[in-house]
Amino acid sequence: MTKNIAVIILSVGLAFGLVRDAGAQDEARPEDVSTIDGIMKAYYEVVSGPAGAEREWARDRSLHHPEAQIAIIRNGDDGRAAVRIMTLADFHGPPEPAQNVFYEYEINREVRRHGANAHVWSTYEWRSQENGPARGRGINSVQMYFDGSRWWITEWMYDGRTDAPAVQDAYLPENRWGDRTEGTRP
């Protein structure tokens, strides 16, 4: 009996679009997926915004292949680096307004491409005010492929450890930090 009720609820939810198929793909904006520049611009826009606003998760889903994976390196219980690999749905979590102000901006990019395969090293800064000072910096490693008509993100990862090393000068834009010594970067 309980199983039948669950089937009925699921059927009604699907009929009215209340339940989302985990493999369903949101419609992508052509300007977001036609170039690497476009997909990387959208990649940062979807996670940025004020506290109390929902992030653009539908737009984010449209950038990613349905089987995309996210890998975040964290501090393990033993003090060593540990990785958590998850789906995009796991990364997004339940739809709810963001609790914190968060703006992430790309400041440099290195692209390696072979045929339909691209690997993007994207250096970013994050801020807790839209035009405020940089609070931190890191590198997103983004894998993507071109299917002949659009780009798809298949995987991305970053080193989110509290003791992650500073971003090396080689991954920073030229002349951005004056004399480029360690003490000149936030």
LONUFI-569033 format. One line per 3 residues: their letters; for each residue x negated, y, z of N, C-alpha, C, O. Coordinates in Angstrom, 3 decimals. Example, Ala and Ser with C-alpha at 12.3 -4.5 7.8 and 13.67 -1.06 7.14 Angstrom:
2
AS) -13.190 -5.690 7.800 -12.300 -4.500 7.800 -13.200 -3.300 7.800 -14.236 -3.319 8.465 ~ -12.850 -2.250 7.080 -13.670 -1.060 7.140 -12.900 0.030 7.870 -13.409 1.138 8.039
# end
This chain:
186
MTK) -0.817 -1.189 0.000 0.000 0.000 0.000 -0.866 1.260 0.000 -0.628 2.169 -0.795 ~ -1.880 1.327 0.892 -2.755 2.492 0.961 -3.503 2.673 -0.355 -3.695 3.799 -0.815 ~ -3.924 1.567 -0.957 -4.638 1.626 -2.229 -3.736 2.216 -3.303 -4.196 3.021 -4.113
NIA) -2.444 1.828 -3.330 -1.508 2.353 -4.318 -1.307 3.860 -4.152 -1.211 4.589 -5.139 ~ -1.242 4.326 -2.898 -1.085 5.763 -2.650 -2.311 6.512 -3.145 -2.181 7.577 -3.750 ~ -3.501 5.973 -2.898 -4.733 6.613 -3.363 -4.759 6.694 -4.884 -5.182 7.708 -5.438
VII) -4.314 5.645 -5.567 -4.267 5.639 -7.031 -3.285 6.695 -7.528 -3.567 7.391 -8.504 ~ -2.150 6.821 -6.874 -1.151 7.820 -7.266 -1.708 9.228 -7.072 -1.564 10.077 -7.952 ~ -2.339 9.482 -5.935 -2.916 10.808 -5.665 -3.996 11.136 -6.688 -4.047 12.255 -7.199
LSV) -4.861 10.169 -6.991 -5.906 10.377 -7.978 -5.302 10.645 -9.347 -5.772 11.532 -10.060 ~ -4.274 9.902 -9.731 -3.627 10.088 -11.031 -3.002 11.468 -11.146 -3.125 12.123 -12.182 ~ -2.332 11.914 -10.088 -1.723 13.247 -10.095 -2.812 14.314 -10.175 -2.680 15.287 -10.918
GLA) -3.888 14.129 -9.409 -4.998 15.075 -9.442 -5.621 15.179 -10.817 -5.919 16.280 -11.280 ~ -5.825 14.046 -11.479 -6.385 14.055 -12.828 -5.434 14.726 -13.807 -5.866 15.484 -14.675 ~ -4.141 14.451 -13.671 -3.142 15.022 -14.572 -3.116 16.547 -14.471 -2.938 17.227 -15.481
FGL) -3.290 17.081 -13.285 -3.246 18.523 -13.099 -4.637 19.160 -13.087 -4.758 20.358 -12.831 ~ -5.673 18.392 -13.355 -7.025 18.924 -13.413 -7.614 19.254 -12.049 -8.567 20.029 -11.960 ~ -7.061 18.677 -10.985 -7.560 18.972 -9.650 -8.792 18.157 -9.297 -9.584 18.572 -8.451
VRD) -8.964 17.015 -9.924 -10.120 16.158 -9.680 -11.013 16.230 -10.907 -10.556 16.029 -12.032 ~ -12.274 16.514 -10.685 -13.216 16.661 -11.793 -13.949 15.353 -12.029 -14.481 14.752 -11.095 ~ -13.974 14.916 -13.277 -14.746 13.739 -13.658 -16.224 14.069 -13.475 -16.713 15.063 -14.011
AGA) -16.929 13.240 -12.721 -18.335 13.495 -12.414 -19.175 13.603 -13.676 -20.196 14.292 -13.666 ~ -18.785 12.953 -14.755 -19.547 13.000 -15.992 -19.076 14.077 -16.953 -19.681 14.270 -18.007 ~ -17.993 14.789 -16.603 -17.463 15.821 -17.483 -18.467 16.961 -17.603 -19.199 17.258 -16.659
QDE) -18.493 17.588 -18.759 -19.440 18.657 -19.003 -18.695 19.969 -19.204 -17.740 20.027 -19.979 ~ -19.116 21.008 -18.523 -18.531 22.326 -18.707 -19.007 22.907 -20.027 -20.107 22.608 -20.492 ~ -18.167 23.742 -20.625 -18.494 24.386 -21.898 -19.621 25.386 -21.684 -19.539 26.244 -20.805
ARP) -20.671 25.274 -22.487 -21.831 26.154 -22.356 -21.635 27.419 -23.182 -21.012 27.394 -24.243 ~ -22.171 28.513 -22.684 -22.223 29.754 -23.451 -23.337 29.581 -24.484 -24.451 29.211 -24.110 ~ -23.082 29.832 -25.745 -24.129 29.654 -26.760 -25.419 30.408 -26.434 -26.511 29.896 -26.681
EDV) -25.302 31.619 -25.883 -26.500 32.393 -25.568 -27.299 31.773 -24.422 -28.486 32.061 -24.270 ~ -26.664 30.930 -23.621 -27.362 30.254 -22.516 -28.192 29.072 -22.981 -29.215 28.770 -22.366 ~ -27.791 28.395 -24.040 -28.416 27.115 -24.382 -29.053 27.055 -25.771 -29.591 26.015 -26.152
STI) -29.003 28.143 -26.527 -29.556 28.096 -27.880 -31.072 28.292 -27.911 -31.722 27.920 -28.888 ~ -31.644 28.874 -26.848 -33.093 29.088 -26.783 -33.607 28.768 -25.378 -32.835 28.716 -24.421 ~ -34.906 28.557 -25.270 -35.516 28.361 -23.952 -35.371 29.648 -23.137 -35.101 29.586 -21.937
DGI) -35.546 30.807 -23.768 -35.353 32.072 -23.052 -33.946 32.152 -22.461 -33.771 32.533 -21.303 ~ -32.951 31.791 -23.260 -31.562 31.867 -22.806 -31.270 30.925 -21.653 -30.616 31.317 -20.686 ~ -31.744 29.691 -21.740 -31.446 28.717 -20.682 -32.183 29.076 -19.391 -31.654 28.853 -18.302
MKA) -33.396 29.627 -19.495 -34.123 30.013 -18.290 -33.501 31.256 -17.645 -33.470 31.360 -16.419 ~ -33.013 32.183 -18.443 -32.321 33.362 -17.901 -31.086 32.916 -17.120 -30.859 33.363 -15.996 ~ -30.293 32.032 -17.725 -29.082 31.522 -17.067 -29.427 30.705 -15.828 -28.720 30.780 -14.823
YYE) -30.506 29.927 -15.888 -30.962 29.086 -14.775 -31.128 29.908 -13.500 -30.769 29.454 -12.414 ~ -31.669 31.110 -13.632 -31.862 31.973 -12.464 -30.596 32.755 -12.107 -30.332 32.988 -10.927 ~ -29.832 33.150 -13.077 -28.608 33.913 -12.790 -27.599 33.105 -11.988 -26.932 33.660 -11.115
VVS) -27.468 31.816 -12.259 -26.413 31.011 -11.616 -26.632 30.812 -10.124 -25.666 30.583 -9.396 ~ -27.863 30.892 -9.650 -28.130 30.680 -8.220 -28.219 31.980 -7.441 -28.319 31.961 -6.214 ~ -28.184 33.109 -8.137 -28.376 34.406 -7.507 -27.041 35.081 -7.224 -26.084 34.953 -7.988
GPA) -27.000 35.807 -6.101 -25.811 36.585 -5.808 -25.716 36.980 -4.352 -26.548 36.588 -3.534 ~ -24.695 37.762 -4.032 -24.512 38.249 -2.656 -23.918 37.175 -1.747 -23.381 36.173 -2.219 ~ -24.021 37.397 -0.455 -23.357 36.525 0.520 -21.849 36.664 0.316 -21.354 37.741 -0.018
GAE) -21.133 35.572 0.520 -19.684 35.591 0.394 -19.175 35.326 -1.008 -17.970 35.159 -1.201 ~ -20.058 35.284 -1.989 -19.658 35.010 -3.370 -20.012 33.567 -3.723 -21.047 33.051 -3.301 ~ -19.146 32.925 -4.496 -19.475 31.583 -4.972 -20.495 31.694 -6.093 -20.427 32.602 -6.921
REW) -21.431 30.775 -6.111 -22.415 30.740 -7.188 -21.741 30.189 -8.444 -20.660 29.604 -8.368 ~ -22.374 30.376 -9.584 -21.794 29.990 -10.871 -22.078 28.521 -11.181 -22.800 28.211 -12.128 ~ -21.506 27.618 -10.380 -21.815 26.200 -10.545 -21.276 25.627 -11.845 -21.914 24.741 -12.414
ARD) -20.138 26.086 -12.343 -19.633 25.580 -13.633 -20.607 25.955 -14.749 -20.908 25.132 -15.614 ~ -21.091 27.173 -14.730 -22.082 27.593 -15.722 -23.360 26.785 -15.554 -23.971 26.391 -16.547 ~ -23.777 26.531 -14.311 -24.973 25.736 -14.063 -24.810 24.325 -14.633 -25.726 23.801 -15.267
RSL) -23.639 23.709 -14.407 -23.398 22.361 -14.967 -23.536 22.370 -16.486 -24.007 21.394 -17.070 ~ -23.129 23.461 -17.128 -23.194 23.523 -18.590 -24.629 23.568 -19.115 -24.870 23.271 -20.285 ~ -25.574 23.935 -18.264 -26.987 23.990 -18.661 -27.654 22.626 -18.567 -28.635 22.359 -19.262
HHP) -27.121 21.763 -17.706 -27.755 20.497 -17.364 -27.135 19.312 -18.101 -25.925 19.264 -18.323 ~ -27.976 18.370 -18.471 -27.498 17.093 -18.983 -26.678 16.437 -17.873 -27.017 16.599 -16.701 ~ -25.607 15.699 -18.199 -24.780 15.087 -17.150 -25.549 14.177 -16.185 -25.095 13.957 -15.062
EAQ) -26.694 13.649 -16.598 -27.472 12.771 -15.723 -28.742 13.450 -15.189 -29.684 12.771 -14.781 ~ -28.764 14.766 -15.194 -29.938 15.510 -14.737 -30.243 15.214 -13.270 -29.354 14.908 -12.475 ~ -31.527 15.314 -12.942 -31.975 15.096 -11.567 -32.706 16.318 -11.042 -33.367 17.040 -11.789
IAI) -32.572 16.530 -9.750 -33.260 17.606 -9.064 -34.162 16.971 -8.020 -33.741 16.067 -7.299 ~ -35.412 17.445 -7.936 -36.360 16.925 -6.950 -36.913 18.105 -6.157 -37.500 19.028 -6.723 ~ -36.719 18.064 -4.847 -37.206 19.128 -3.980 -38.211 18.538 -2.998 -37.901 17.611 -2.251
IRN) -39.415 19.090 -3.015 -40.457 18.637 -2.096 -40.282 19.404 -0.787 -40.186 20.631 -0.781 ~ -40.243 18.669 0.311 -40.048 19.249 1.644 -41.120 18.710 2.584 -41.894 17.824 2.220 ~ -41.154 19.256 3.797 -42.026 18.717 4.834 -41.378 17.452 5.386 -40.226 17.484 5.820
GDD) -42.109 16.338 5.374 -41.607 15.099 5.944 -41.739 15.096 7.457 -42.443 15.930 8.027 ~ -41.069 14.170 8.100 -41.136 14.048 9.559 -42.557 13.823 10.047 -42.907 14.223 11.158 ~ -43.384 13.179 9.211 -44.762 12.895 9.602 -45.729 14.019 9.222 -46.940 13.886 9.397
GRA) -45.188 15.129 8.701 -46.025 16.260 8.326 -46.523 16.221 6.893 -47.074 17.202 6.395 ~ -46.331 15.085 6.230 -46.765 14.962 4.837 -45.648 15.419 3.911 -44.491 15.520 4.318 ~ -46.005 15.693 2.671 -45.007 16.073 1.677 -44.068 14.895 1.423 -44.506 13.749 1.320
AVR) -42.787 15.190 1.325 -41.772 14.185 1.011 -40.871 14.785 -0.066 -40.718 16.004 -0.146 ~ -40.285 13.941 -0.879 -39.421 14.443 -1.947 -38.004 13.924 -1.765 -37.792 12.776 -1.373 ~ -37.045 14.781 -2.053 -35.639 14.373 -2.089 -35.184 14.525 -3.529 -35.234 15.616 -4.097
IMT) -34.740 13.424 -4.111 -34.249 13.426 -5.483 -32.742 13.295 -5.428 -32.203 12.433 -4.734 ~ -32.063 14.169 -6.174 -30.602 14.199 -6.109 -30.009 14.549 -7.458 -30.714 14.925 -8.394 ~ -28.695 14.415 -7.535 -27.972 14.839 -8.726 -27.681 16.333 -8.614 -27.859 16.929 -7.552
LAD) -27.240 16.925 -9.698 -26.856 18.329 -9.667 -25.663 18.535 -8.731 -25.605 19.538 -8.019 ~ -24.714 17.599 -8.726 -23.559 17.699 -7.826 -24.003 17.683 -6.365 -23.451 18.414 -5.543 ~ -24.988 16.860 -6.039 -25.529 16.840 -4.670 -26.163 18.184 -4.326 -25.980 18.693 -3.220
FHG) -26.903 18.757 -5.264 -27.540 20.052 -5.037 -26.489 21.137 -4.801 -26.636 21.963 -3.900 ~ -25.429 21.132 -5.614 -24.380 22.149 -5.481 -23.598 22.002 -4.179 -23.255 22.999 -3.544 ~ -23.320 20.777 -3.786 -22.495 20.566 -2.595 -21.059 20.981 -2.865 -20.686 21.221 -4.013
PPE) -20.244 21.068 -1.807 -18.843 21.450 -2.008 -18.738 22.918 -2.432 -19.560 23.742 -2.029 ~ -17.723 23.247 -3.249 -17.575 24.643 -3.679 -17.175 25.521 -2.492 -16.133 25.317 -1.870 ~ -18.010 26.479 -2.204 -17.728 27.407 -1.113 -18.573 28.655 -1.308 -19.607 28.602 -1.972
PAQ) -18.152 29.766 -0.743 -18.946 30.991 -0.868 -20.331 30.817 -0.234 -20.484 30.133 0.777 ~ -21.318 31.442 -0.842 -22.683 31.392 -0.314 -22.746 32.118 1.026 -22.125 33.165 1.206 ~ -23.489 31.558 1.944 -23.619 32.169 3.264 -24.658 33.281 3.292 -24.593 34.172 4.139
NVF) -25.614 33.236 2.372 -26.709 34.209 2.388 -26.839 34.935 1.060 -26.473 34.413 0.007 ~ -27.363 36.140 1.131 -27.764 36.872 -0.062 -28.991 36.154 -0.617 -29.906 35.828 0.139 ~ -29.023 35.908 -1.901 -30.172 35.230 -2.493 -30.271 35.637 -3.954 -29.337 35.437 -4.731
YEY) -31.407 36.206 -4.317 -31.674 36.566 -5.709 -33.027 35.973 -6.085 -34.022 36.166 -5.386 ~ -33.044 35.252 -7.193 -34.268 34.625 -7.671 -34.528 35.142 -9.083 -33.632 35.165 -9.927 ~ -35.774 35.558 -9.324 -36.150 36.152 -10.603 -37.395 35.474 -11.161 -38.364 35.239 -10.439
EIN) -37.358 35.166 -12.438 -38.554 34.636 -13.089 -39.530 35.783 -13.322 -39.144 36.850 -13.800 ~ -40.802 35.558 -12.980 -41.816 36.595 -13.197 -42.895 36.156 -14.189 -43.676 36.982 -14.662 ~ -42.939 34.877 -14.501 -43.909 34.381 -15.475 -43.460 33.009 -15.951 -42.758 32.296 -15.233
REV) -43.862 32.641 -17.152 -43.465 31.337 -17.696 -44.554 30.785 -18.589 -45.179 31.513 -19.360 ~ -44.771 29.487 -18.474 -45.667 28.752 -19.361 -44.859 27.601 -19.952 -44.301 26.792 -19.211 ~ -44.794 27.523 -21.275 -43.999 26.492 -21.948 -44.923 25.595 -22.753 -45.777 26.073 -23.500
RRH) -44.745 24.308 -22.596 -45.420 23.299 -23.420 -44.321 22.531 -24.137 -43.411 21.990 -23.509 ~ -44.418 22.493 -25.455 -43.360 21.868 -26.250 -43.961 20.911 -27.270 -44.977 21.197 -27.902 ~ -43.303 19.772 -27.408 -43.647 18.819 -28.455 -42.339 18.305 -29.020 -41.600 17.605 -28.328
GAN) -42.040 18.639 -30.267 -40.785 18.225 -30.881 -39.594 18.754 -30.095 -39.479 19.957 -29.865 ~ -38.719 17.862 -29.690 -37.506 18.239 -28.958 -37.711 18.282 -27.450 -36.770 18.546 -26.703 ~ -38.936 18.024 -26.997 -39.264 17.965 -25.567 -39.954 19.256 -25.148 -40.868 19.720 -25.829
AHV) -39.521 19.843 -24.023 -40.181 21.039 -23.497 -40.362 20.905 -21.992 -39.490 20.394 -21.291 ~ -41.499 21.369 -21.512 -41.772 21.443 -20.081 -42.080 22.904 -19.777 -42.971 23.501 -20.381 ~ -41.335 23.469 -18.837 -41.466 24.879 -18.489 -41.971 24.997 -17.053 -41.354 24.480 -16.121
WST) -43.107 25.689 -16.887 -43.587 26.085 -15.563 -43.105 27.515 -15.387 -43.595 28.426 -16.055 ~ -42.152 27.716 -14.498 -41.519 29.017 -14.329 -41.832 29.567 -12.940 -41.335 29.060 -11.934 ~ -42.662 30.611 -12.897 -42.998 31.249 -11.624 -41.875 32.213 -11.263 -41.407 32.984 -12.100
YEW) -41.448 32.156 -9.992 -40.333 32.993 -9.556 -40.666 33.710 -8.255 -41.567 33.327 -7.510 ~ -39.899 34.764 -8.019 -39.861 35.436 -6.729 -38.424 35.371 -6.243 -37.492 35.361 -7.047 ~ -38.244 35.326 -4.938 -36.884 35.395 -4.406 -36.793 36.561 -3.434 -37.770 36.966 -2.804
RSQ) -35.571 37.082 -3.341 -35.320 38.263 -2.514 -34.049 38.073 -1.720 -33.158 37.327 -2.125 ~ -33.965 38.752 -0.584 -32.743 38.703 0.215 -31.934 39.984 0.044 -30.974 40.213 0.780 ~ -32.310 40.812 -0.912 -31.547 41.971 -1.370 -31.745 42.019 -2.871 -32.828 41.708 -3.367
ENG) -30.704 42.408 -3.601 -30.795 42.365 -5.061 -32.027 43.082 -5.606 -32.722 42.537 -6.464 ~ -32.305 44.266 -5.136 -33.473 45.007 -5.606 -34.488 45.215 -4.488 -35.294 46.143 -4.534 ~ -34.441 44.353 -3.497 -35.341 44.461 -2.350 -36.708 43.879 -2.642 -36.979 43.423 -3.753
PAR) -37.568 43.897 -1.634 -38.920 43.355 -1.807 -38.892 41.829 -1.928 -37.992 41.165 -1.414 ~ -39.884 41.299 -2.609 -40.017 39.846 -2.746 -40.257 39.241 -1.370 -41.072 39.743 -0.596 ~ -39.546 38.164 -1.070 -39.705 37.471 0.217 -40.557 36.219 0.072 -41.067 35.684 1.056
GRG) -40.703 35.762 -1.158 -41.488 34.565 -1.399 -41.635 34.314 -2.885 -41.025 34.983 -3.719 ~ -42.452 33.343 -3.184 -42.779 33.026 -4.563 -42.975 31.523 -4.692 -43.365 30.859 -3.731 ~ -42.710 30.995 -5.853 -42.920 29.574 -6.096 -42.914 29.282 -7.583 -42.893 30.191 -8.413
INS) -42.933 28.004 -7.901 -42.918 27.576 -9.301 -41.865 26.491 -9.459 -41.849 25.510 -8.715 ~ -40.980 26.680 -10.443 -40.040 25.634 -10.834 -40.636 24.900 -12.028 -41.066 25.520 -13.001 ~ -40.656 23.583 -11.945 -41.093 22.734 -13.044 -39.820 22.194 -13.695 -39.109 21.383 -13.102
VQM) -39.537 22.646 -14.912 -38.260 22.342 -15.571 -38.519 21.531 -16.837 -39.283 21.944 -17.710 ~ -37.874 20.378 -16.920 -37.937 19.531 -18.116 -36.643 19.734 -18.906 -35.557 19.783 -18.328 ~ -36.765 19.850 -20.211 -35.566 19.989 -21.044 -35.800 19.386 -22.417 -36.931 19.114 -22.822
YFD) -34.695 19.186 -23.117 -34.807 18.699 -24.494 -33.794 19.408 -25.376 -32.777 19.917 -24.905 ~ -34.100 19.428 -26.687 -33.251 20.060 -27.697 -32.596 18.962 -28.509 -33.288 18.137 -29.107 ~ -31.260 18.938 -28.539 -30.548 17.870 -29.237 -30.254 18.189 -30.705 -29.508 17.460 -31.360
GSR) -30.829 19.261 -31.218 -30.578 19.676 -32.597 -29.668 20.888 -32.676 -29.651 21.600 -33.681 ~ -28.899 21.123 -31.598 -28.028 22.293 -31.591 -28.122 23.113 -30.301 -27.718 24.276 -30.271 ~ -28.652 22.508 -29.241 -28.752 23.235 -27.975 -29.799 22.586 -27.080 -30.198 21.441 -27.290
WWI) -30.242 23.356 -26.061 -31.162 22.862 -25.043 -30.372 22.305 -23.871 -29.295 22.804 -23.545 ~ -30.913 21.260 -23.234 -30.357 20.639 -22.029 -31.449 20.529 -20.982 -32.555 20.088 -21.294 ~ -31.168 20.916 -19.754 -32.089 20.668 -18.650 -31.863 19.233 -18.189 -30.734 18.844 -17.887
TEW) -32.932 18.452 -18.135 -32.816 17.061 -17.690 -33.340 16.865 -16.274 -32.928 15.935 -15.581 ~ -34.255 17.745 -15.839 -34.814 17.631 -14.491 -35.495 18.939 -14.126 -36.026 19.637 -14.990 ~ -35.476 19.264 -12.843 -36.314 20.351 -12.328 -36.708 20.028 -10.902 -36.017 19.304 -10.185
MYD) -37.849 20.594 -10.515 -38.333 20.397 -9.150 -39.152 21.597 -8.721 -39.651 22.365 -9.543 ~ -39.278 21.736 -7.400 -40.143 22.763 -6.842 -40.661 22.305 -5.491 -40.107 21.399 -4.868 ~ -41.739 22.950 -5.050 -42.354 22.637 -3.764 -41.760 23.583 -2.725 -42.159 24.744 -2.638
GRT) -40.818 23.093 -1.948 -40.125 23.905 -0.957 -40.659 23.743 0.450 -39.975 24.095 1.411 ~ -41.869 23.216 0.594 -42.445 23.035 1.930 -42.714 24.389 2.577 -43.021 25.368 1.897 ~ -42.593 24.429 3.885 -42.874 25.666 4.611 -44.348 26.041 4.523 -44.703 27.212 4.661
DAP) -45.197 25.061 4.296 -46.630 25.320 4.190 -47.150 25.120 2.766 -48.328 24.817 2.571 ~ -46.280 25.288 1.779 -46.705 25.141 0.385 -47.780 26.186 0.081 -47.730 27.299 0.605 ~ -48.743 25.832 -0.756 -49.801 26.796 -1.069 -49.250 27.999 -1.841 -48.210 27.910 -2.495
AVQ) -49.960 29.113 -1.753 -49.595 30.311 -2.516 -49.684 30.001 -4.003 -50.466 29.147 -4.423 ~ -48.891 30.688 -4.783 -48.938 30.517 -6.236 -50.293 31.008 -6.739 -50.716 32.124 -6.435 ~ -50.959 30.167 -7.505 -52.282 30.503 -8.028 -52.178 31.617 -9.068 -51.170 31.744 -9.763
DAY) -53.226 32.410 -9.158 -53.257 33.531 -10.101 -52.948 33.104 -11.534 -52.354 33.869 -12.294 ~ -53.345 31.896 -11.904 -53.114 31.425 -13.275 -51.625 31.393 -13.630 -51.277 31.430 -14.810 ~ -50.746 31.326 -12.633 -49.310 31.255 -12.874 -48.608 32.582 -12.657 -47.380 32.649 -12.695
LPE) -49.381 33.647 -12.429 -48.820 34.984 -12.246 -49.015 35.798 -13.515 -49.960 35.552 -14.265 ~ -48.139 36.764 -13.769 -48.313 37.599 -14.958 -49.569 38.453 -14.847 -49.931 38.888 -13.754 ~ -50.222 38.690 -15.951 -51.439 39.505 -15.981 -51.178 40.897 -15.435 -50.141 41.498 -15.717
NRW) -52.109 41.403 -14.662 -52.106 42.761 -14.128 -50.924 43.084 -13.218 -50.729 44.250 -12.877 ~ -50.139 42.106 -12.819 -48.987 42.386 -11.958 -49.435 42.782 -10.563 -48.777 43.600 -9.922 ~ -50.524 42.231 -10.080 -50.912 42.456 -8.698 -52.198 43.261 -8.574 -52.980 43.048 -7.648
GDR) -52.412 44.166 -9.483 -53.580 45.049 -9.381 -54.875 44.270 -9.485 -55.193 43.729 -10.545 ~ -55.633 44.207 -8.385 -56.925 43.523 -8.425 -56.788 42.003 -8.318 -57.789 41.291 -8.389 ~ -55.558 41.496 -8.148 -55.230 40.069 -8.135 -55.947 39.317 -7.017 -56.214 38.123 -7.157
TEG) -56.257 39.976 -5.934 -56.839 39.273 -4.806 -55.710 38.743 -3.930 -54.586 39.241 -3.996 ~ -55.999 37.751 -3.125 -55.002 37.098 -2.285 -54.224 38.088 -1.444 -53.020 37.913 -1.253 ~ -54.875 39.126 -0.936 -54.203 40.070 -0.064 -53.249 41.020 -0.745 -52.519 41.738 -0.061
TRP) -53.223 41.055 -2.078 -52.361 42.007 -2.772 -51.006 41.424 -3.116 -50.130 42.153 -3.582 ~ -50.807 40.138 -2.902 -49.538 39.513 -3.279 -48.701 39.272 -2.030 -49.229 38.908 -0.980 ~ -47.371 39.482 -2.153 -46.508 39.211 -1.005 -46.470 37.744 -0.658 -45.786 37.350 0.287
# end
